[in-house]
Amino acid sequence: MNRVSCPMSHEQLVRYWAHDLTDEEADAIDEHLFECVHCFETAGQVAALATGVREALPPVATERDVERARKLGSNVAVNTFTPEQAKEAWFHKDTDVLVHRLQLPPAVQVAKASVQFTTLDGTPLLRFDDVPCEDRAVLITCQRHYSSLFPSPDNHLIVETTDASGKQTATRFTVLHRFE
């Protein structure tokens, strides 16, 4: 049986709640969660976050999703990010959702896209495959309580694209979250 490291990584817990593990991996996590109060509590936070996000906005959104959130009364702030440039994203007191608009360079053609979240030192946190990419931009939604689930509020978002010919490109964006 697979051994589970303690404390469990956020990436591992997200994969657990997304049902993105083998049966053996999921069984090992189940066994660990029954024995470890710390990981059980953290897993509960990740589960609540996953449920809340699904009910409100997906973590990787479309323009239509963002407009729907606004129509439902959410105060949405949009920050546009360009590659390879660190930028602060301010979460003001009256902001419900930050949307990070990751604008890809004009030369990047997109047939398929994925996005990976990492810490600034490169430690993987989350990954989403087959994400929407409209007008060469990927929209990442961010809610204030997400910050408690990650080791740091600052991270790299890496958009990996594949064009129609199969050429792959990775474009990195650096988001420095700031809170009022």
C-alpha positions in Angstrom: 0.0 0.0 0.0 1.2 3.6 -0.7 2.5 5.5 2.3 1.2 9.0 2.8 3.5 11.8 3.9 2.4 14.0 6.8 1.4 16.7 6.6 -0.2 15.9 3.3 0.5 18.4 0.5 -2.3 20.7 -0.8 -1.8 19.2 -4.3 -2.4 15.7 -3.0 -5.5 16.8 -1.1 -6.9 18.6 -4.2 -6.2 15.5 -6.3 -8.0 13.5 -3.6 -11.2 15.7 -3.7 -11.1 15.9 -7.5 -11.0 12.1 -7.7 -7.8 12.2 -9.6 -6.0 9.4 -7.8 -5.7 5.7 -8.3 -7.8 3.5 -6.0 -4.7 2.5 -4.1 -3.6 6.2 -3.6 -7.1 7.1 -2.4 -7.3 4.2 0.0 -3.9 5.2 1.5 -5.2 8.8 2.0 -8.5 7.5 3.5 -6.5 5.4 6.0 -4.3 8.4 6.9 -7.2 10.8 7.3 -8.8 8.5 9.8 -5.6 8.5 11.9 -4.4 12.1 11.6 -6.4 15.0 13.0 -4.2 17.7 11.4 -4.6 16.2 7.8 -8.3 15.5 8.4 -8.9 19.1 9.3 -6.9 20.4 6.3 -8.7 17.9 4.0 -12.0 19.4 5.3 -10.9 22.9 4.4 -9.9 21.8 0.9 -13.2 19.9 0.5 -15.2 23.0 1.6 -13.2 25.2 -0.8 -13.8 22.8 -3.7 -17.5 22.7 -3.0 -17.7 26.5 -2.6 -15.8 27.1 -5.8 -18.0 24.7 -7.8 -21.1 26.5 -6.5 -19.8 30.0 -7.3 -17.1 30.2 -9.9 -14.8 27.6 -11.3 -11.1 28.1 -10.5 -10.5 28.6 -14.2 -13.3 30.6 -15.6 -14.7 32.0 -18.9 -15.9 35.6 -19.5 -19.4 34.2 -19.3 -18.7 32.8 -15.8 -17.3 36.2 -14.6 -20.3 38.1 -16.0 -22.7 35.6 -14.3 -20.9 36.3 -11.0 -21.3 40.0 -11.4 -25.0 39.6 -12.3 -25.5 37.6 -9.1 -24.1 40.5 -7.1 -20.4 39.6 -6.6 -17.9 42.4 -6.6 -15.4 41.2 -9.1 -12.0 42.8 -9.7 -10.0 41.9 -12.8 -6.2 42.1 -13.0 -4.5 41.6 -16.3 -1.1 40.0 -16.1 1.6 39.8 -18.8 4.2 37.1 -18.9 7.4 37.1 -16.9 6.5 40.2 -14.9 5.7 40.0 -11.2 2.6 42.0 -10.4 0.7 42.7 -7.2 -3.0 41.7 -7.1 -4.8 43.7 -4.4 -7.7 42.1 -2.6 -9.6 45.1 -1.4 -12.0 44.8 1.5 -15.1 45.1 -0.8 -13.8 42.6 -3.4 -15.5 39.2 -3.4 -13.5 37.7 -6.3 -10.3 38.6 -8.0 -9.9 37.4 -11.5 -6.4 37.1 -12.8 -6.5 37.5 -16.6 -3.3 35.8 -17.9 -2.8 37.4 -21.2 -0.7 35.3 -23.6 1.7 36.9 -26.1 0.3 37.4 -29.7 2.8 34.8 -31.0 1.3 32.0 -28.9 -1.4 30.1 -30.7 -3.7 28.0 -28.6 -5.5 24.8 -29.5 -5.3 23.4 -26.0 -4.3 24.9 -22.6 -3.6 23.9 -19.0 -2.5 25.9 -16.0 -0.2 25.0 -13.1 0.0 26.8 -9.8 3.4 26.7 -8.1 5.0 28.5 -5.2 7.7 31.1 -6.1 10.3 28.4 -5.5 8.6 26.1 -8.0 6.9 23.7 -5.7 3.7 22.4 -7.5 0.4 23.3 -5.8 -2.4 22.7 -8.3 -2.9 21.8 -11.9 -5.9 22.2 -14.2 -5.9 20.6 -17.7 -8.0 21.5 -20.7 -8.8 24.9 -19.4 -10.8 27.6 -21.4 -8.7 30.1 -23.2 -10.5 33.0 -24.8 -8.7 35.6 -26.9 -5.4 34.1 -25.8 -6.2 34.7 -22.1 -6.8 32.3 -19.2 -9.0 33.6 -16.4 -8.1 32.4 -12.9 -10.6 33.1 -10.1 -9.3 33.9 -6.6 -11.3 34.3 -3.4 -9.9 35.7 -0.1 -10.1 32.4 1.8 -7.9 30.6 -0.7 -4.9 32.3 0.9 -5.3 30.1 4.0 -4.9 26.9 2.0 -1.5 27.7 0.4 2.0 28.1 2.0 2.2 31.6 0.6 -0.3 33.9 -1.1 2.3 34.6 -3.8 2.7 32.1 -6.7 3.6 31.5 -10.3 0.8 30.5 -12.7 2.2 28.6 -15.7 0.0 28.4 -18.7 1.0 25.5 -20.9 -0.4 25.7 -24.5 -0.4 23.4 -27.5 -1.1 24.8 -31.0 -2.7 23.0 -33.8 0.6 21.6 -35.1 1.5 20.2 -31.6 4.0 22.8 -30.7 4.0 23.4 -26.9 4.7 26.6 -25.1 4.9 27.4 -21.4 4.2 31.0 -20.3 4.8 32.0 -16.6 3.0 34.7 -14.7 3.9 35.8 -11.2 1.0 36.9 -8.9 1.8 38.7 -5.7 -1.4 38.7 -3.6 -1.9 41.7 -1.3 -4.8 42.1 1.2 -6.4 45.2 2.7 
